[in-house]
Amino acid sequence: MYNQLCGRMRFKFIVPMTTLGVHQSNVVETCISTDASIFASALLSDSSTTIMSTIPLPSSLMHADLRYIRTCRYLVAPKNDGERVLILCGYVAIEGVQHNYIATLTRDGRTRIIGHSVVTQSETKVNHGVYDGTLLDAEEMEDGTYICFDLYAMNGYDYKRFCLPDRLSAMHSALSHMRSECRATFSCKVFHPATPKNIRVIWNKSIDKNSKCDGIILAPRDMPVVSGRMPYYFKHKPPCKCTVDLMFTGVGFVCSRGEAVRIQIANGTLKCKTNRVYECAFQRTEDSEVLLAPVFERLDKRIGNSLYVYRMTLMNFSEPVTINALCDSIQRAILARV
């Protein structure tokens, strides 16, 4: 499927579909669904074939993680609460005709085409490159827009080894062409140098209950992307925004693999439907007991968060890293580089 070239990975996925004997539009969708999953899985992991296990994931910021903050250069950005998707730009060849496409892949394996165009003979002479295999990481918001925050492949080449500023620069270049080919609205998450001032500005937005920002992202500036949980890439929420997505079974709530959540549900909360995913908050009683309170149904999700996310979110609610402690660690790192 791919070969090594100049130390980078170049993907090729032109697939002749002349023998399927089905309607052309169906051919395109079937081929895209198959190739998109294979491409993303092969890029993010050499062994795994599922997007769920290969997608890069940030770690919840804990007190012990502040030592990393003091030694690495970080960029900071607001955290948005949307559905995590991978965006793939590729092409398939059907009866000698090139079809460019932009598709989204969700963590539970769903693929959706959001852009599709047929390349004419005159256009084939102009190779835009982005459809040779470009993979972006993004969040799909409730209004159907996409906030892109990282890029793992560009023009068929593996970009995971590059530092974050280089990946973001390539992402801007890819999106400038994608916007002309697709009706979907794409925007880029804005990263700033992680200074105490920049962190507090985003943090103050996140503690506003009416704000769509529900925390901060701390991304290492000079480190590559790795598959799975990334130990130096952090997300951090204020206690008032510490929520977790869980599935209701009719008896109680469970995590993504069916692990039961053993916290009592608060009285007078939302009445939940069986086998639906709900965003749940934590509440603390006068006796310091922590209760679970479903807030609303997540219509955009089919599975809940993992047990790891649940445990880390509960710990962040119970023993949060304060904004003062975080800013102090950032300031120490800045002074150490002077």
QUIDAFEN-V157992 format. One record per pair of residues at least 12 apart in sequence whose ideal C-beta (glycine too) atoms are under 8 Angstrom apart, sorted by the first residue. I is the first residue (numbers start at 1). J is the second residue. D is the distance in whole Angstrom. If there is no record, write none. Layout:
{{I	J	D} {I	J	D}}
This chain:
{{1	13	7} {1	38	7} {1	42	6} {2	42	7} {5	157	8} {8	157	5} {8	158	5} {8	161	8} {9	43	7} {9	153	8} {9	157	7} {9	158	4} {10	132	8} {10	133	8} {10	156	5} {10	157	6} {11	39	6} {11	42	7} {11	43	7} {11	132	8} {11	133	4} {11	153	7} {11	156	5} {12	133	8} {12	156	7} {13	35	5} {13	38	8} {13	39	6} {13	90	6} {13	91	8} {13	92	7} {13	133	7} {14	91	7} {14	92	7} {14	93	5} {15	31	6} {15	35	6} {15	92	5} {15	93	7} {16	93	6} {16	94	8} {16	95	8} {17	31	6} {17	92	7} {17	93	8} {17	94	5} {17	95	8} {18	94	7} {18	95	5} {24	94	6} {27	94	6} {28	92	7} {28	94	7} {28	99	5} {28	101	7} {28	113	8} {28	116	7} {29	113	6} {31	92	5} {31	94	8} {32	90	7} {32	92	7} {32	101	5} {32	103	5} {32	111	7} {32	113	6} {33	103	8} {33	111	4} {35	90	6} {35	92	7} {36	88	5} {36	90	7} {36	103	5} {36	105	6} {36	111	5} {37	49	8} {37	51	7} {37	105	7} {37	109	7} {37	111	7} {39	88	6} {39	90	7} {39	133	6} {39	135	7} {40	54	7} {40	86	5} {40	88	6} {40	105	6} {40	135	6} {41	54	6} {43	135	6} {43	152	6} {43	153	6} {43	158	6} {43	160	8} {44	56	7} {44	152	7} {44	160	8} {44	227	5} {45	227	5} {45	228	8} {48	227	8} {50	109	7} {51	86	7} {51	105	6} {51	106	8} {51	107	6} {51	109	6} {52	107	5} {52	108	7} {52	109	8} {53	227	8} {53	228	7} {54	227	5} {54	228	7} {55	84	7} {55	86	7} {55	107	6} {55	137	8} {55	227	7} {56	137	7} {56	150	8} {56	152	8} {56	225	5} {56	226	7} {56	227	6} {56	228	7} {56	230	6} {56	233	7} {57	228	6} {57	229	5} {57	230	6} {58	217	7} {58	230	6} {58	233	5} {58	234	6} {58	235	4} {59	229	6} {59	230	6} {59	231	6} {59	232	8} {59	233	7} {59	234	6} {59	235	7} {59	312	8} {60	234	7} {60	235	6} {60	236	7} {60	309	7} {60	312	4} {60	313	7} {60	315	7} {60	316	6} {61	218	7} {61	234	4} {61	235	7} {61	236	4} {61	316	8} {61	321	5} {61	326	7} {62	312	7} {62	315	7} {62	316	8} {62	321	7} {63	319	7} {63	321	6} {63	325	8} {65	234	6} {65	321	8} {66	321	7} {66	325	7} {66	326	7} {66	329	4} {68	231	8} {68	232	5} {69	218	7} {69	234	8} {69	326	7} {69	329	4} {69	330	6} {69	333	6} {70	329	5} {70	332	5} {70	333	5} {70	336	7} {71	333	7} {71	336	8} {72	220	5} {72	221	8} {72	222	8} {72	223	7} {72	232	6} {72	333	7} {73	194	8} {73	220	7} {73	221	4} {73	222	6} {73	333	7} {73	337	7} {74	194	4} {74	218	5} {74	219	6} {74	220	6} {74	221	6} {74	330	7} {74	333	8} {75	164	6} {75	165	8} {75	191	4} {75	192	7} {75	193	6} {75	194	6} {75	218	8} {75	219	5} {75	220	8} {75	221	5} {76	191	7} {76	192	6} {76	193	8} {76	194	4} {76	198	5} {76	199	5} {76	202	6} {76	216	6} {76	217	7} {76	218	6} {76	219	8} {77	149	7} {77	189	5} {77	190	6} {77	191	5} {77	192	7} {77	202	7} {77	216	7} {77	217	5} {77	219	7} {78	189	7} {78	202	5} {78	205	7} {78	206	7} {78	213	4} {78	215	8} {78	216	7} {78	217	7} {79	206	7} {79	213	7} {79	214	6} {79	215	4} {79	216	6} {79	217	5} {79	235	6} {79	236	8} {79	237	7} {80	139	5} {80	141	7} {80	147	6} {80	189	8} {80	212	6} {80	213	7} {80	214	7} {81	139	8} {81	212	7} {81	214	5} {82	139	3} {82	140	5} {82	141	4} {82	142	7} {82	147	7} {82	300	8} {83	106	7} {83	139	7} {83	140	5} {83	300	5} {83	301	6} {84	106	7} {84	107	6} {84	137	8} {84	138	8} {84	139	6} {85	104	4} {85	105	6} {85	106	6} {85	138	6} {85	139	7} {85	140	5} {85	146	7} {86	104	7} {86	105	4} {86	135	6} {86	136	7} {86	137	6} {86	138	8} {87	102	7} {87	103	7} {87	104	6} {87	105	8} {87	135	7} {87	136	4} {87	137	8} {87	138	5} {87	146	7} {87	148	7} {88	102	7} {88	103	5} {88	104	8} {88	105	6} {88	133	8} {88	134	7} {88	135	5} {88	136	8} {89	101	7} {89	102	5} {89	130	5} {89	131	5} {89	133	7} {89	134	4} {89	135	8} {89	174	7} {89	178	6} {90	103	7} {90	131	6} {90	132	8} {90	133	6} {90	134	8} {91	119	8} {91	131	4} {91	132	8} {97	118	6} {97	119	7} {98	118	7} {98	119	4} {98	124	6} {99	116	7} {99	117	7} {99	118	6} {99	119	7} {100	115	8} {100	116	7} {100	117	5} {100	118	8} {100	119	6} {100	131	5} {100	181	7} {101	113	6} {101	115	6} {101	116	5} {101	117	8} {101	131	8} {102	114	5} {102	115	3} {102	116	8} {102	178	6} {102	181	7} {102	182	5} {102	184	7} {104	140	7} {104	146	8} {107	303	8} {108	302	5} {108	303	6} {114	182	6} {114	183	8} {114	184	5} {115	178	7} {115	181	5} {115	182	3} {115	183	7} {115	184	7} {117	181	6} {128	177	6} {129	154	8} {129	155	4} {129	156	8} {130	154	8} {130	155	6} {130	174	5} {130	177	5} {130	178	7} {132	155	5} {132	156	4} {133	153	6} {133	155	7} {133	156	4} {133	157	8} {134	151	7} {134	153	6} {134	154	5} {134	155	7} {134	156	8} {134	174	5} {135	151	7} {135	152	5} {135	153	4} {136	148	5} {136	150	7} {136	151	5} {136	152	7} {136	171	6} {136	174	7} {136	175	8} {137	149	6} {137	150	4} {137	151	7} {137	152	7} {138	186	8} {140	300	7} {141	212	8} {142	300	7} {144	184	7} {144	185	7} {145	184	7} {145	185	4} {145	186	8} {145	187	7} {146	184	6} {146	185	7} {146	186	5} {146	187	7} {147	187	5} {147	188	8} {147	189	6} {148	171	6} {148	175	6} {148	186	6} {148	187	7} {148	188	6} {148	189	7} {149	188	8} {149	189	4} {149	217	8} {150	164	8} {150	167	6} {150	168	8} {150	171	7} {150	225	7} {151	167	5} {151	168	7} {151	170	5} {151	171	4} {151	174	7} {152	167	8} {152	225	6} {154	170	5} {154	173	8} {154	174	6} {160	224	6} {160	225	4} {160	226	8} {161	224	5} {162	224	7} {163	221	6} {163	222	5} {163	223	7} {163	224	8} {164	191	7} {164	219	6} {164	220	7} {164	221	6} {164	222	8} {164	223	8} {165	221	7} {167	225	7} {168	188	7} {168	191	7} {171	188	6} {172	188	6} {175	188	7} {189	217	8} {191	219	7} {194	218	6} {194	330	6} {195	330	7} {195	334	7} {196	327	4} {196	330	6} {196	331	6} {199	216	6} {199	323	7} {199	326	7} {199	327	6} {199	330	6} {200	323	7} {200	327	7} {202	216	5} {203	216	6} {203	238	7} {203	323	5} {206	237	7} {206	238	6} {206	241	6} {207	238	5} {207	240	6} {207	241	7} {209	240	7} {214	237	6} {214	241	4} {214	243	8} {215	235	6} {215	236	6} {215	237	4} {215	238	7} {215	241	6} {216	235	7} {216	236	5} {217	234	7} {217	235	6} {218	233	7} {218	234	4} {218	235	8} {218	236	7} {219	233	6} {220	232	5} {220	233	6} {229	308	7} {236	316	7} {236	321	7} {236	326	7} {237	313	8} {237	316	6} {238	320	7} {238	323	8} {239	282	8} {239	316	7} {239	317	5} {239	320	5} {242	281	7} {242	282	6} {242	313	5} {242	314	8} {242	316	5} {242	317	4} {242	320	8} {243	279	5} {243	280	6} {243	281	5} {243	282	8} {243	295	7} {243	313	7} {244	279	8} {244	280	6} {244	304	8} {244	305	5} {244	309	6} {244	310	5} {244	313	5} {244	314	8} {245	277	5} {245	278	7} {245	279	6} {245	280	7} {245	298	5} {245	301	6} {245	304	5} {245	305	5} {246	261	6} {246	277	7} {246	278	6} {246	280	5} {246	292	8} {246	294	8} {246	304	4} {246	305	7} {246	310	7} {247	275	7} {247	276	7} {247	277	5} {247	278	8} {247	303	7} {247	304	4} {248	272	4} {248	273	7} {248	274	6} {248	275	7} {248	276	6} {248	277	8} {248	278	6} {248	294	7} {249	274	7} {249	275	7} {250	274	4} {250	275	8} {252	265	7} {253	265	8} {253	278	8} {253	280	7} {253	292	7} {253	294	8} {253	304	8} {254	304	7} {255	304	5} {255	305	6} {255	306	6} {255	307	5} {255	309	8} {255	310	5} {256	303	5} {256	304	5} {256	305	6} {256	306	5} {256	307	7} {257	306	7} {257	307	7} {259	307	5} {259	310	8} {261	292	7} {261	310	7} {263	290	6} {263	291	7} {263	292	5} {263	314	8} {264	289	8} {264	291	6} {264	292	7} {265	291	7} {265	292	5} {265	293	7} {265	294	7} {266	283	5} {266	291	4} {266	292	7} {266	293	4} {269	293	5} {269	294	5} {270	293	8} {270	294	5} {270	295	7} {270	296	7} {272	294	5} {272	297	8} {273	297	7} {276	297	5} {277	297	7} {277	298	4} {277	301	5} {277	302	7} {277	303	7} {277	304	5} {278	294	4} {278	295	7} {278	296	7} {278	297	5} {278	298	6} {279	294	7} {279	295	5} {279	296	6} {279	297	8} {279	298	5} {280	292	5} {280	293	6} {280	294	5} {280	295	6} {281	293	5} {281	295	5} {282	313	8} {282	314	7} {282	317	5} {290	314	7} {290	317	7} {290	318	7}}
